[in-house]
Amino acid sequence: MPDYKYQMIITWSEEDNAFIVSVPDLPGCMADGKTIAEAVENAKIIIAEWIKYAQEDGIPIPQPRTIKTA
């Protein structure tokens, strides 16, 4: 699996009793897991699937955002 460099935001969901990972650069791209590590691994899979389907449908794939440091 490619090593994509997309920002991931990890939050805890009491309702789902799981960690939720959202990928802001890829609309609708989210995953979950019982642990942070599991949620991140699931997100990597979902990122690859998001990109695959976008390519198949001719949807532009956003470049990962970069964070500038001082």
mmCIF file as Biopython writes it, N, C-alpha, C and O atoms, coordinates in Angstrom:
data_model
#
loop_
_atom_site.group_PDB
_atom_site.id
_atom_site.type_symbol
_atom_site.label_atom_id
_atom_site.label_alt_id
_atom_site.label_comp_id
_atom_site.label_asym_id
_atom_site.label_entity_id
_atom_site.label_seq_id
_atom_site.pdbx_PDB_ins_code
_atom_site.Cartn_x
_atom_site.Cartn_y
_atom_site.Cartn_z
_atom_site.occupancy
_atom_site.B_iso_or_equiv
_atom_site.auth_seq_id
_atom_site.auth_asym_id
_atom_site.pdbx_PDB_model_num
ATOM 1   N N  . MET A ? 1  ? 0.859   -1.183 0.000   1.0 0.0 1  A 1 
ATOM 2   C CA . MET A ? 1  ? 0.000   0.000  0.000   1.0 0.0 1  A 1 
ATOM 3   C C  . MET A ? 1  ? 0.895   1.233  0.000   1.0 0.0 1  A 1 
ATOM 4   O O  . MET A ? 1  ? 1.848   1.304  0.776   1.0 0.0 1  A 1 
ATOM 5   N N  . PRO A ? 2  ? 0.600   2.203  -0.861  1.0 0.0 2  A 1 
ATOM 6   C CA . PRO A ? 2  ? 1.402   3.428  -0.893  1.0 0.0 2  A 1 
ATOM 7   C C  . PRO A ? 2  ? 1.349   4.176  0.444   1.0 0.0 2  A 1 
ATOM 8   O O  . PRO A ? 2  ? 0.395   4.044  1.210   1.0 0.0 2  A 1 
ATOM 9   N N  . ASP A ? 3  ? 2.381   4.951  0.699   1.0 0.0 3  A 1 
ATOM 10  C CA . ASP A ? 3  ? 2.451   5.729  1.932   1.0 0.0 3  A 1 
ATOM 11  C C  . ASP A ? 3  ? 1.977   7.154  1.650   1.0 0.0 3  A 1 
ATOM 12  O O  . ASP A ? 3  ? 2.787   8.049  1.408   1.0 0.0 3  A 1 
ATOM 13  N N  . TYR A ? 4  ? 0.670   7.355  1.682   1.0 0.0 4  A 1 
ATOM 14  C CA . TYR A ? 4  ? 0.103   8.672  1.424   1.0 0.0 4  A 1 
ATOM 15  C C  . TYR A ? 4  ? 0.375   9.589  2.614   1.0 0.0 4  A 1 
ATOM 16  O O  . TYR A ? 4  ? 0.445   9.136  3.757   1.0 0.0 4  A 1 
ATOM 17  N N  . LYS A ? 5  ? 0.524   10.864 2.336   1.0 0.0 5  A 1 
ATOM 18  C CA . LYS A ? 5  ? 0.892   11.843 3.368   1.0 0.0 5  A 1 
ATOM 19  C C  . LYS A ? 5  ? -0.269  12.770 3.720   1.0 0.0 5  A 1 
ATOM 20  O O  . LYS A ? 5  ? -0.059  13.966 3.923   1.0 0.0 5  A 1 
ATOM 21  N N  . TYR A ? 6  ? -1.471  12.245 3.794   1.0 0.0 6  A 1 
ATOM 22  C CA . TYR A ? 6  ? -2.635  13.064 4.108   1.0 0.0 6  A 1 
ATOM 23  C C  . TYR A ? 6  ? -2.773  13.256 5.617   1.0 0.0 6  A 1 
ATOM 24  O O  . TYR A ? 6  ? -2.517  12.350 6.409   1.0 0.0 6  A 1 
ATOM 25  N N  . GLN A ? 7  ? -3.185  14.464 5.981   1.0 0.0 7  A 1 
ATOM 26  C CA . GLN A ? 7  ? -3.449  14.782 7.378   1.0 0.0 7  A 1 
ATOM 27  C C  . GLN A ? 7  ? -4.602  13.931 7.876   1.0 0.0 7  A 1 
ATOM 28  O O  . GLN A ? 7  ? -5.593  13.740 7.172   1.0 0.0 7  A 1 
ATOM 29  N N  . MET A ? 8  ? -4.469  13.415 9.103   1.0 0.0 8  A 1 
ATOM 30  C CA . MET A ? 8  ? -5.536  12.648 9.739   1.0 0.0 8  A 1 
ATOM 31  C C  . MET A ? 8  ? -5.892  13.311 11.054  1.0 0.0 8  A 1 
ATOM 32  O O  . MET A ? 8  ? -5.015  13.664 11.842  1.0 0.0 8  A 1 
ATOM 33  N N  . ILE A ? 9  ? -7.183  13.478 11.283  1.0 0.0 9  A 1 
ATOM 34  C CA . ILE A ? 9  ? -7.650  14.032 12.548  1.0 0.0 9  A 1 
ATOM 35  C C  . ILE A ? 9  ? -8.312  12.897 13.323  1.0 0.0 9  A 1 
ATOM 36  O O  . ILE A ? 9  ? -9.242  12.256 12.833  1.0 0.0 9  A 1 
ATOM 37  N N  . ILE A ? 10 ? -7.824  12.661 14.527  1.0 0.0 10 A 1 
ATOM 38  C CA . ILE A ? 10 ? -8.308  11.545 15.343  1.0 0.0 10 A 1 
ATOM 39  C C  . ILE A ? 10 ? -9.124  12.094 16.508  1.0 0.0 10 A 1 
ATOM 40  O O  . ILE A ? 10 ? -8.659  12.954 17.256  1.0 0.0 10 A 1 
ATOM 41  N N  . THR A ? 11 ? -10.335 11.590 16.651  1.0 0.0 11 A 1 
ATOM 42  C CA . THR A ? 11 ? -11.196 11.978 17.770  1.0 0.0 11 A 1 
ATOM 43  C C  . THR A ? 11 ? -11.804 10.725 18.388  1.0 0.0 11 A 1 
ATOM 44  O O  . THR A ? 11 ? -11.845 9.668  17.758  1.0 0.0 11 A 1 
ATOM 45  N N  . TRP A ? 12 ? -12.262 10.848 19.593  1.0 0.0 12 A 1 
ATOM 46  C CA . TRP A ? 12 ? -12.940 9.751  20.288  1.0 0.0 12 A 1 
ATOM 47  C C  . TRP A ? 12 ? -14.447 9.954  20.168  1.0 0.0 12 A 1 
ATOM 48  O O  . TRP A ? 12 ? -14.944 11.063 20.363  1.0 0.0 12 A 1 
ATOM 49  N N  . SER A ? 13 ? -15.165 8.901  19.852  1.0 0.0 13 A 1 
ATOM 50  C CA . SER A ? 13 ? -16.617 8.952  19.768  1.0 0.0 13 A 1 
ATOM 51  C C  . SER A ? 13 ? -17.220 8.101  20.875  1.0 0.0 13 A 1 
ATOM 52  O O  . SER A ? 13 ? -17.120 6.874  20.853  1.0 0.0 13 A 1 
ATOM 53  N N  . GLU A ? 14 ? -17.847 8.762  21.841  1.0 0.0 14 A 1 
ATOM 54  C CA . GLU A ? 14 ? -18.541 8.033  22.907  1.0 0.0 14 A 1 
ATOM 55  C C  . GLU A ? 14 ? -19.668 7.195  22.315  1.0 0.0 14 A 1 
ATOM 56  O O  . GLU A ? 14 ? -19.888 6.054  22.719  1.0 0.0 14 A 1 
ATOM 57  N N  . GLU A ? 15 ? -20.380 7.780  21.348  1.0 0.0 15 A 1 
ATOM 58  C CA . GLU A ? 15 ? -21.518 7.110  20.735  1.0 0.0 15 A 1 
ATOM 59  C C  . GLU A ? 15 ? -21.106 5.790  20.076  1.0 0.0 15 A 1 
ATOM 60  O O  . GLU A ? 15 ? -21.803 4.782  20.196  1.0 0.0 15 A 1 
ATOM 61  N N  . ASP A ? 16 ? -19.964 5.808  19.379  1.0 0.0 16 A 1 
ATOM 62  C CA . ASP A ? 16 ? -19.484 4.619  18.677  1.0 0.0 16 A 1 
ATOM 63  C C  . ASP A ? 16 ? -18.525 3.779  19.516  1.0 0.0 16 A 1 
ATOM 64  O O  . ASP A ? 16 ? -18.188 2.653  19.150  1.0 0.0 16 A 1 
ATOM 65  N N  . ASN A ? 17 ? -18.092 4.337  20.643  1.0 0.0 17 A 1 
ATOM 66  C CA . ASN A ? 17 ? -17.105 3.683  21.500  1.0 0.0 17 A 1 
ATOM 67  C C  . ASN A ? 17 ? -15.867 3.298  20.670  1.0 0.0 17 A 1 
ATOM 68  O O  . ASN A ? 17 ? -15.368 2.175  20.746  1.0 0.0 17 A 1 
ATOM 69  N N  . ALA A ? 18 ? -15.397 4.264  19.880  1.0 0.0 18 A 1 
ATOM 70  C CA . ALA A ? 18 ? -14.271 4.014  18.986  1.0 0.0 18 A 1 
ATOM 71  C C  . ALA A ? 18 ? -13.574 5.330  18.655  1.0 0.0 18 A 1 
ATOM 72  O O  . ALA A ? 18 ? -14.138 6.413  18.813  1.0 0.0 18 A 1 
ATOM 73  N N  . PHE A ? 19 ? -12.339 5.204  18.195  1.0 0.0 19 A 1 
ATOM 74  C CA . PHE A ? 19 ? -11.616 6.350  17.667  1.0 0.0 19 A 1 
ATOM 75  C C  . PHE A ? 19 ? -12.043 6.544  16.217  1.0 0.0 19 A 1 
ATOM 76  O O  . PHE A ? 19 ? -12.151 5.580  15.458  1.0 0.0 19 A 1 
ATOM 77  N N  . ILE A ? 20 ? -12.282 7.785  15.843  1.0 0.0 20 A 1 
ATOM 78  C CA . ILE A ? 20 ? -12.693 8.134  14.484  1.0 0.0 20 A 1 
ATOM 79  C C  . ILE A ? 20 ? -11.565 8.938  13.843  1.0 0.0 20 A 1 
ATOM 80  O O  . ILE A ? 20 ? -11.055 9.890  14.433  1.0 0.0 20 A 1 
ATOM 81  N N  . VAL A ? 21 ? -11.187 8.547  12.643  1.0 0.0 21 A 1 
ATOM 82  C CA . VAL A ? 21 ? -10.165 9.268  11.885  1.0 0.0 21 A 1 
ATOM 83  C C  . VAL A ? 21 ? -10.843 9.892  10.678  1.0 0.0 21 A 1 
ATOM 84  O O  . VAL A ? 21 ? -11.501 9.203  9.898   1.0 0.0 21 A 1 
ATOM 85  N N  . SER A ? 22 ? -10.680 11.201 10.528  1.0 0.0 22 A 1 
ATOM 86  C CA . SER A ? 22 ? -11.167 11.870 9.328   1.0 0.0 22 A 1 
ATOM 87  C C  . SER A ? 22 ? -9.963  12.414 8.563   1.0 0.0 22 A 1 
ATOM 88  O O  . SER A ? 22 ? -8.943  12.780 9.145   1.0 0.0 22 A 1 
ATOM 89  N N  . VAL A ? 23 ? -10.116 12.454 7.242   1.0 0.0 23 A 1 
ATOM 90  C CA . VAL A ? 23 ? -9.046  12.925 6.357   1.0 0.0 23 A 1 
ATOM 91  C C  . VAL A ? 23 ? -9.597  14.152 5.635   1.0 0.0 23 A 1 
ATOM 92  O O  . VAL A ? 23 ? -10.272 14.016 4.615   1.0 0.0 23 A 1 
ATOM 93  N N  . PRO A ? 24 ? -9.313  15.356 6.156   1.0 0.0 24 A 1 
ATOM 94  C CA . PRO A ? 24 ? -9.939  16.579 5.645   1.0 0.0 24 A 1 
ATOM 95  C C  . PRO A ? 24 ? -9.724  16.847 4.149   1.0 0.0 24 A 1 
ATOM 96  O O  . PRO A ? 24 ? -10.587 17.436 3.499   1.0 0.0 24 A 1 
ATOM 97  N N  . ASP A ? 25 ? -8.594  16.423 3.606   1.0 0.0 25 A 1 
ATOM 98  C CA . ASP A ? 25 ? -8.314  16.689 2.186   1.0 0.0 25 A 1 
ATOM 99  C C  . ASP A ? 25 ? -9.150  15.827 1.240   1.0 0.0 25 A 1 
ATOM 100 O O  . ASP A ? 25 ? -9.274  16.151 0.058   1.0 0.0 25 A 1 
ATOM 101 N N  . LEU A ? 26 ? -9.722  14.739 1.742   1.0 0.0 26 A 1 
ATOM 102 C CA . LEU A ? 26 ? -10.490 13.811 0.912   1.0 0.0 26 A 1 
ATOM 103 C C  . LEU A ? 26 ? -11.926 13.771 1.438   1.0 0.0 26 A 1 
ATOM 104 O O  . LEU A ? 26 ? -12.201 13.066 2.409   1.0 0.0 26 A 1 
ATOM 105 N N  . PRO A ? 27 ? -12.828 14.501 0.826   1.0 0.0 27 A 1 
ATOM 106 C CA . PRO A ? 27 ? -14.197 14.615 1.325   1.0 0.0 27 A 1 
ATOM 107 C C  . PRO A ? 27 ? -14.855 13.254 1.587   1.0 0.0 27 A 1 
ATOM 108 O O  . PRO A ? 27 ? -14.877 12.376 0.724   1.0 0.0 27 A 1 
ATOM 109 N N  . GLY A ? 28 ? -15.390 13.111 2.808   1.0 0.0 28 A 1 
ATOM 110 C CA . GLY A ? 28 ? -16.094 11.895 3.180   1.0 0.0 28 A 1 
ATOM 111 C C  . GLY A ? 28 ? -15.195 10.742 3.583   1.0 0.0 28 A 1 
ATOM 112 O O  . GLY A ? 28 ? -15.687 9.656  3.890   1.0 0.0 28 A 1 
ATOM 113 N N  . CYS A ? 29 ? -13.893 10.953 3.587   1.0 0.0 29 A 1 
ATOM 114 C CA . CYS A ? 29 ? -12.945 9.885  3.908   1.0 0.0 29 A 1 
ATOM 115 C C  . CYS A ? 29 ? -12.789 9.788  5.423   1.0 0.0 29 A 1 
ATOM 116 O O  . CYS A ? 29 ? -12.193 10.655 6.062   1.0 0.0 29 A 1 
ATOM 117 N N  . MET A ? 30 ? -13.343 8.704  5.985   1.0 0.0 30 A 1 
ATOM 118 C CA . MET A ? 30 ? -13.301 8.490  7.432   1.0 0.0 30 A 1 
ATOM 119 C C  . MET A ? 30 ? -13.148 7.006  7.729   1.0 0.0 30 A 1 
ATOM 120 O O  . MET A ? 30 ? -13.526 6.154  6.925   1.0 0.0 30 A 1 
ATOM 121 N N  . ALA A ? 31 ? -12.587 6.712  8.896   1.0 0.0 31 A 1 
ATOM 122 C CA . ALA A ? 31 ? -12.443 5.328  9.345   1.0 0.0 31 A 1 
ATOM 123 C C  . ALA A ? 31 ? -12.542 5.319  10.864  1.0 0.0 31 A 1 
ATOM 124 O O  . ALA A ? 31 ? -12.513 6.368  11.508  1.0 0.0 31 A 1 
ATOM 125 N N  . ASP A ? 32 ? -12.660 4.128  11.423  1.0 0.0 32 A 1 
ATOM 126 C CA . ASP A ? 32 ? -12.715 4.023  12.882  1.0 0.0 32 A 1 
ATOM 127 C C  . ASP A ? 32 ? -11.925 2.811  13.346  1.0 0.0 32 A 1 
ATOM 128 O O  . ASP A ? 32 ? -11.478 1.991  12.544  1.0 0.0 32 A 1 
ATOM 129 N N  . GLY A ? 33 ? -11.766 2.718  14.655  1.0 0.0 33 A 1 
ATOM 130 C CA . GLY A ? 33 ? -11.073 1.577  15.249  1.0 0.0 33 A 1 
ATOM 131 C C  . GLY A ? 33 ? -11.177 1.624  16.752  1.0 0.0 33 A 1 
ATOM 132 O O  . GLY A ? 33 ? -11.438 2.677  17.334  1.0 0.0 33 A 1 
ATOM 133 N N  . LYS A ? 34 ? -10.973 0.485  17.380  1.0 0.0 34 A 1 
ATOM 134 C CA . LYS A ? 34 ? -11.038 0.391  18.850  1.0 0.0 34 A 1 
ATOM 135 C C  . LYS A ? 34 ? -9.834  1.060  19.509  1.0 0.0 34 A 1 
ATOM 136 O O  . LYS A ? 34 ? -9.917  1.508  20.652  1.0 0.0 34 A 1 
ATOM 137 N N  . THR A ? 35 ? -8.715  1.126  18.783  1.0 0.0 35 A 1 
ATOM 138 C CA . THR A ? 35 ? -7.517  1.804  19.278  1.0 0.0 35 A 1 
ATOM 139 C C  . THR A ? 35 ? -7.111  2.854  18.242  1.0 0.0 35 A 1 
ATOM 140 O O  . THR A ? 35 ? -7.570  2.827  17.100  1.0 0.0 35 A 1 
ATOM 141 N N  . ILE A ? 36 ? -6.247  3.774  18.659  1.0 0.0 36 A 1 
ATOM 142 C CA . ILE A ? 36 ? -5.751  4.779  17.712  1.0 0.0 36 A 1 
ATOM 143 C C  . ILE A ? 36 ? -5.004  4.087  16.568  1.0 0.0 36 A 1 
ATOM 144 O O  . ILE A ? 36 ? -5.195  4.430  15.402  1.0 0.0 36 A 1 
ATOM 145 N N  . ALA A ? 37 ? -4.160  3.121  16.905  1.0 0.0 37 A 1 
ATOM 146 C CA . ALA A ? 37 ? -3.391  2.426  15.870  1.0 0.0 37 A 1 
ATOM 147 C C  . ALA A ? 37 ? -4.311  1.734  14.870  1.0 0.0 37 A 1 
ATOM 148 O O  . ALA A ? 37 ? -4.084  1.805  13.662  1.0 0.0 37 A 1 
ATOM 149 N N  . GLU A ? 38 ? -5.342  1.071  15.367  1.0 0.0 38 A 1 
ATOM 150 C CA . GLU A ? 38 ? -6.288  0.392  14.476  1.0 0.0 38 A 1 
ATOM 151 C C  . GLU A ? 38 ? -7.025  1.394  13.590  1.0 0.0 38 A 1 
ATOM 152 O O  . GLU A ? 38 ? -7.220  1.151  12.400  1.0 0.0 38 A 1 
ATOM 153 N N  . ALA A ? 39 ? -7.432  2.516  14.173  1.0 0.0 39 A 1 
ATOM 154 C CA . ALA A ? 39 ? -8.149  3.536  13.413  1.0 0.0 39 A 1 
ATOM 155 C C  . ALA A ? 39 ? -7.258  4.113  12.308  1.0 0.0 39 A 1 
ATOM 156 O O  . ALA A ? 39 ? -7.728  4.332  11.191  1.0 0.0 39 A 1 
ATOM 157 N N  . VAL A ? 40 ? -5.998  4.355  12.604  1.0 0.0 40 A 1 
ATOM 158 C CA . VAL A ? 40 ? -5.069  4.898  11.609  1.0 0.0 40 A 1 
ATOM 159 C C  . VAL A ? 40 ? -4.821  3.875  10.497  1.0 0.0 40 A 1 
ATOM 160 O O  . VAL A ? 40 ? -4.805  4.240  9.322   1.0 0.0 40 A 1 
ATOM 161 N N  . GLU A ? 41 ? -4.629  2.615  10.847  1.0 0.0 41 A 1 
ATOM 162 C CA . GLU A ? 41 ? -4.435  1.577  9.831   1.0 0.0 41 A 1 
ATOM 163 C C  . GLU A ? 41 ? -5.665  1.455  8.940   1.0 0.0 41 A 1 
ATOM 164 O O  . GLU A ? 41 ? -5.539  1.302  7.725   1.0 0.0 41 A 1 
ATOM 165 N N  . ASN A ? 42 ? -6.850  1.521  9.533   1.0 0.0 42 A 1 
ATOM 166 C CA . ASN A ? 42 ? -8.085  1.480  8.747   1.0 0.0 42 A 1 
ATOM 167 C C  . ASN A ? 42 ? -8.187  2.701  7.835   1.0 0.0 42 A 1 
ATOM 168 O O  . ASN A ? 42 ? -8.653  2.597  6.700   1.0 0.0 42 A 1 
ATOM 169 N N  . ALA A ? 43 ? -7.749  3.861  8.338   1.0 0.0 43 A 1 
ATOM 170 C CA . ALA A ? 43 ? -7.784  5.086  7.533   1.0 0.0 43 A 1 
ATOM 171 C C  . ALA A ? 43 ? -6.861  4.963  6.322   1.0 0.0 43 A 1 
ATOM 172 O O  . ALA A ? 43 ? -7.200  5.436  5.238   1.0 0.0 43 A 1 
ATOM 173 N N  . LYS A ? 44 ? -5.708  4.339  6.495   1.0 0.0 44 A 1 
ATOM 174 C CA . LYS A ? 44 ? -4.780  4.151  5.369   1.0 0.0 44 A 1 
ATOM 175 C C  . LYS A ? 44 ? -5.449  3.333  4.267   1.0 0.0 44 A 1 
ATOM 176 O O  . LYS A ? 44 ? -5.291  3.629  3.083   1.0 0.0 44 A 1 
ATOM 177 N N  . ILE A ? 45 ? -6.187  2.316  4.657   1.0 0.0 45 A 1 
ATOM 178 C CA . ILE A ? 45 ? -6.904  1.480  3.689   1.0 0.0 45 A 1 
ATOM 179 C C  . ILE A ? 45 ? -7.968  2.309  2.977   1.0 0.0 45 A 1 
ATOM 180 O O  . ILE A ? 45 ? -8.106  2.237  1.756   1.0 0.0 45 A 1 
ATOM 181 N N  . ILE A ? 46 ? -8.716  3.095  3.745   1.0 0.0 46 A 1 
ATOM 182 C CA . ILE A ? 46 ? -9.792  3.903  3.176   1.0 0.0 46 A 1 
ATOM 183 C C  . ILE A ? 46 ? -9.232  4.995  2.258   1.0 0.0 46 A 1 
ATOM 184 O O  . ILE A ? 46 ? -9.841  5.309  1.235   1.0 0.0 46 A 1 
ATOM 185 N N  . ILE A ? 47 ? -8.095  5.569  2.607   1.0 0.0 47 A 1 
ATOM 186 C CA . ILE A ? 47 ? -7.455  6.567  1.738   1.0 0.0 47 A 1 
ATOM 187 C C  . ILE A ? 47 ? -7.130  5.931  0.385   1.0 0.0 47 A 1 
ATOM 188 O O  . ILE A ? 47 ? -7.422  6.509  -0.662  1.0 0.0 47 A 1 
ATOM 189 N N  . ALA A ? 48 ? -6.530  4.752  0.408   1.0 0.0 48 A 1 
ATOM 190 C CA . ALA A ? 48 ? -6.180  4.069  -0.842  1.0 0.0 48 A 1 
ATOM 191 C C  . ALA A ? 48 ? -7.434  3.775  -1.662  1.0 0.0 48 A 1 
ATOM 192 O O  . ALA A ? 48 ? -7.430  3.938  -2.882  1.0 0.0 48 A 1 
ATOM 193 N N  . GLU A ? 49 ? -8.509  3.341  -0.997  1.0 0.0 49 A 1 
ATOM 194 C CA . GLU A ? 49 ? -9.762  3.064  -1.703  1.0 0.0 49 A 1 
ATOM 195 C C  . GLU A ? 49 ? -10.375 4.342  -2.260  1.0 0.0 49 A 1 
ATOM 196 O O  . GLU A ? 49 ? -10.877 4.347  -3.384  1.0 0.0 49 A 1 
ATOM 197 N N  . TRP A ? 50 ? -10.340 5.431  -1.481  1.0 0.0 50 A 1 
ATOM 198 C CA . TRP A ? 50 ? -10.882 6.718  -1.931  1.0 0.0 50 A 1 
ATOM 199 C C  . TRP A ? 50 ? -10.178 7.139  -3.219  1.0 0.0 50 A 1 
ATOM 200 O O  . TRP A ? 50 ? -10.824 7.534  -4.189  1.0 0.0 50 A 1 
ATOM 201 N N  . ILE A ? 51 ? -8.848  7.051  -3.218  1.0 0.0 51 A 1 
ATOM 202 C CA . ILE A ? 51 ? -8.061  7.458  -4.379  1.0 0.0 51 A 1 
ATOM 203 C C  . ILE A ? 51 ? -8.350  6.546  -5.571  1.0 0.0 51 A 1 
ATOM 204 O O  . ILE A ? 51 ? -8.485  7.026  -6.696  1.0 0.0 51 A 1 
ATOM 205 N N  . LYS A ? 52 ? -8.446  5.251  -5.337  1.0 0.0 52 A 1 
ATOM 206 C CA . LYS A ? 52 ? -8.745  4.309  -6.416  1.0 0.0 52 A 1 
ATOM 207 C C  . LYS A ? 52 ? -10.077 4.649  -7.083  1.0 0.0 52 A 1 
ATOM 208 O O  . LYS A ? 52 ? -10.158 4.720  -8.309  1.0 0.0 52 A 1 
ATOM 209 N N  . TYR A ? 53 ? -11.118 4.857  -6.279  1.0 0.0 53 A 1 
ATOM 210 C CA . TYR A ? 53 ? -12.433 5.165  -6.849  1.0 0.0 53 A 1 
ATOM 211 C C  . TYR A ? 53 ? -12.452 6.537  -7.526  1.0 0.0 53 A 1 
ATOM 212 O O  . TYR A ? 53 ? -13.121 6.715  -8.544  1.0 0.0 53 A 1 
ATOM 213 N N  . ALA A ? 54 ? -11.729 7.499  -6.971  1.0 0.0 54 A 1 
ATOM 214 C CA . ALA A ? 54 ? -11.653 8.816  -7.597  1.0 0.0 54 A 1 
ATOM 215 C C  . ALA A ? 54 ? -11.001 8.702  -8.972  1.0 0.0 54 A 1 
ATOM 216 O O  . ALA A ? 54 ? -11.466 9.312  -9.934  1.0 0.0 54 A 1 
ATOM 217 N N  . GLN A ? 55 ? -9.931  7.926  -9.064  1.0 0.0 55 A 1 
ATOM 218 C CA . GLN A ? 55 ? -9.254  7.738  -10.347 1.0 0.0 55 A 1 
ATOM 219 C C  . GLN A ? 55 ? -10.203 7.077  -11.354 1.0 0.0 55 A 1 
ATOM 220 O O  . GLN A ? 55 ? -10.261 7.488  -12.513 1.0 0.0 55 A 1 
ATOM 221 N N  . GLU A ? 56 ? -10.942 6.060  -10.915 1.0 0.0 56 A 1 
ATOM 222 C CA . GLU A ? 56 ? -11.875 5.361  -11.801 1.0 0.0 56 A 1 
ATOM 223 C C  . GLU A ? 56 ? -12.993 6.280  -12.293 1.0 0.0 56 A 1 
ATOM 224 O O  . GLU A ? 56 ? -13.463 6.150  -13.423 1.0 0.0 56 A 1 
ATOM 225 N N  . ASP A ? 57 ? -13.415 7.219  -11.424 1.0 0.0 57 A 1 
ATOM 226 C CA . ASP A ? 57 ? -14.523 8.113  -11.770 1.0 0.0 57 A 1 
ATOM 227 C C  . ASP A ? 57 ? -14.063 9.440  -12.359 1.0 0.0 57 A 1 
ATOM 228 O O  . ASP A ? 57 ? -14.891 10.300 -12.662 1.0 0.0 57 A 1 
ATOM 229 N N  . GLY A ? 58 ? -12.751 9.620  -12.525 1.0 0.0 58 A 1 
ATOM 230 C CA . GLY A ? 58 ? -12.229 10.850 -13.101 1.0 0.0 58 A 1 
ATOM 231 C C  . GLY A ? 58 ? -12.323 12.045 -12.166 1.0 0.0 58 A 1 
ATOM 232 O O  . GLY A ? 58 ? -12.352 13.188 -12.622 1.0 0.0 58 A 1 
ATOM 233 N N  . ILE A ? 59 ? -12.372 11.794 -10.871 1.0 0.0 59 A 1 
ATOM 234 C CA . ILE A ? 59 ? -12.446 12.870 -9.874  1.0 0.0 59 A 1 
ATOM 235 C C  . ILE A ? 59 ? -11.017 13.319 -9.551  1.0 0.0 59 A 1 
ATOM 236 O O  . ILE A ? 59 ? -10.153 12.479 -9.303  1.0 0.0 59 A 1 
ATOM 237 N N  . PRO A ? 60 ? -10.758 14.626 -9.552  1.0 0.0 60 A 1 
ATOM 238 C CA . PRO A ? 60 ? -9.411  15.106 -9.206  1.0 0.0 60 A 1 
ATOM 239 C C  . PRO A ? 60 ? -9.033  14.685 -7.781  1.0 0.0 60 A 1 
ATOM 240 O O  . PRO A ? 60 ? -9.856  14.728 -6.867  1.0 0.0 60 A 1 
ATOM 241 N N  . ILE A ? 61 ? -7.805  14.289 -7.618  1.0 0.0 61 A 1 
ATOM 242 C CA . ILE A ? 61 ? -7.312  13.858 -6.303  1.0 0.0 61 A 1 
ATOM 243 C C  . ILE A ? 61 ? -6.523  15.009 -5.693  1.0 0.0 61 A 1 
ATOM 244 O O  . ILE A ? 61 ? -5.492  15.416 -6.230  1.0 0.0 61 A 1 
ATOM 245 N N  . PRO A ? 62 ? -7.010  15.535 -4.566  1.0 0.0 62 A 1 
ATOM 246 C CA . PRO A ? 62 ? -6.307  16.651 -3.926  1.0 0.0 62 A 1 
ATOM 247 C C  . PRO A ? 62 ? -4.912  16.246 -3.442  1.0 0.0 62 A 1 
ATOM 248 O O  . PRO A ? 62 ? -4.690  15.117 -3.004  1.0 0.0 62 A 1 
ATOM 249 N N  . GLN A ? 63 ? -4.000  17.182 -3.534  1.0 0.0 63 A 1 
ATOM 250 C CA . GLN A ? 63 ? -2.675  16.970 -2.960  1.0 0.0 63 A 1 
ATOM 251 C C  . GLN A ? 63 ? -2.772  17.104 -1.438  1.0 0.0 63 A 1 
ATOM 252 O O  . GLN A ? 63 ? -3.582  17.885 -0.939  1.0 0.0 63 A 1 
ATOM 253 N N  . PRO A ? 64 ? -1.958  16.354 -0.699  1.0 0.0 64 A 1 
ATOM 254 C CA . PRO A ? 64 ? -1.972  16.516 0.749   1.0 0.0 64 A 1 
ATOM 255 C C  . PRO A ? 64 ? -1.553  17.934 1.138   1.0 0.0 64 A 1 
ATOM 256 O O  . PRO A ? 64 ? -0.648  18.515 0.539   1.0 0.0 64 A 1 
ATOM 257 N N  . ARG A ? 65 ? -2.217  18.468 2.135   1.0 0.0 65 A 1 
ATOM 258 C CA . ARG A ? 65 ? -1.821  19.786 2.664   1.0 0.0 65 A 1 
ATOM 259 C C  . ARG A ? 65 ? -0.480  19.673 3.346   1.0 0.0 65 A 1 
ATOM 260 O O  . ARG A ? 65 ? -0.115  18.625 3.878   1.0 0.0 65 A 1 
ATOM 261 N N  . THR A ? 66 ? 0.245   20.769 3.320   1.0 0.0 66 A 1 
ATOM 262 C CA . THR A ? 66 ? 1.508   20.802 4.059   1.0 0.0 66 A 1 
ATOM 263 C C  . THR A ? 66 ? 1.374   21.824 5.174   1.0 0.0 66 A 1 
ATOM 264 O O  . THR A ? 66 ? 0.660   22.820 5.054   1.0 0.0 66 A 1 
ATOM 265 N N  . ILE A ? 67 ? 2.066   21.555 6.237   1.0 0.0 67 A 1 
ATOM 266 C CA . ILE A ? 67 ? 2.059   22.466 7.384   1.0 0.0 67 A 1 
ATOM 267 C C  . ILE A ? 67 ? 3.410   23.147 7.418   1.0 0.0 67 A 1 
ATOM 268 O O  . ILE A ? 67 ? 4.451   22.491 7.463   1.0 0.0 67 A 1 
ATOM 269 N N  . LYS A ? 68 ? 3.385   24.457 7.395   1.0 0.0 68 A 1 
ATOM 270 C CA . LYS A ? 68 ? 4.638   25.213 7.421   1.0 0.0 68 A 1 
ATOM 271 C C  . LYS A ? 68 ? 5.037   25.427 8.881   1.0 0.0 68 A 1 
ATOM 272 O O  . LYS A ? 68 ? 4.225   25.807 9.724   1.0 0.0 68 A 1 
ATOM 273 N N  . THR A ? 69 ? 6.311   25.169 9.145   1.0 0.0 69 A 1 
ATOM 274 C CA . THR A ? 69 ? 6.838   25.398 10.483  1.0 0.0 69 A 1 
ATOM 275 C C  . THR A ? 69 ? 7.794   26.579 10.430  1.0 0.0 69 A 1 
ATOM 276 O O  . THR A ? 69 ? 8.312   26.938 9.372   1.0 0.0 69 A 1 
ATOM 277 N N  . ALA A ? 70 ? 8.008   27.156 11.561  1.0 0.0 70 A 1 
ATOM 278 C CA . ALA A ? 70 ? 8.855   28.352 11.630  1.0 0.0 70 A 1 
ATOM 279 C C  . ALA A ? 70 ? 10.285  28.092 11.329  1.0 0.0 70 A 1 
ATOM 280 O O  . ALA A ? 70 ? 11.099  29.015 11.353  1.0 0.0 70 A 1 
#
